[in-house]
Amino acid sequence: MSWVRTVPEEGAEGLLAEVYQQTRERMGKVVNLVRVQSLRPETMALGRQLYRHLMDSPGGLSRLQRVLIATVVSKTNGCFY
């Protein structure tokens, strides 16, 4: 649970409602990482676009290798991935 004010699913409109729906379709629920960014859906959409570009674009590394790198970097930085 975040300490940041968030927009509940039932209160989401426009772009945020779309992002919540996409997240539910992909993850089965709206995860806290998405909720905590809910006050700035335009910024969140840009971050998601960058993440997908980095993780899904061709470039010599498999998706598994990219996830492993992200996991190691997160662990090194003391973050949960």
Secondary structure as the mmCIF struct_conf table of DSSP 4:
data_model
#
loop_
_struct_conf.conf_type_id
_struct_conf.id
_struct_conf.beg_label_comp_id
_struct_conf.beg_label_asym_id
_struct_conf.beg_label_seq_id
_struct_conf.end_label_comp_id
_struct_conf.end_label_asym_id
_struct_conf.end_label_seq_id
BEND BEND1 TRP A 3 VAL A 4
HELX_RH_3T_P HELX_RH_3T_P1 GLU A 9 GLY A 11
HELX_RH_AL_P HELX_RH_AL_P1 GLY A 14 MET A 27
BEND BEND2 GLY A 28 LYS A 29
HELX_RH_AL_P HELX_RH_AL_P2 ASN A 32 ARG A 35
TURN_TY1_P TURN_TY1_P1 VAL A 36 LEU A 39
HELX_RH_AL_P HELX_RH_AL_P3 PRO A 41 ASP A 56
BEND BEND3 SER A 57 SER A 57
BEND BEND4 GLY A 59 LEU A 61
HELX_RH_AL_P HELX_RH_AL_P4 ARG A 63 THR A 76
TURN_TY1_P TURN_TY1_P2 ASN A 77 GLY A 78
#
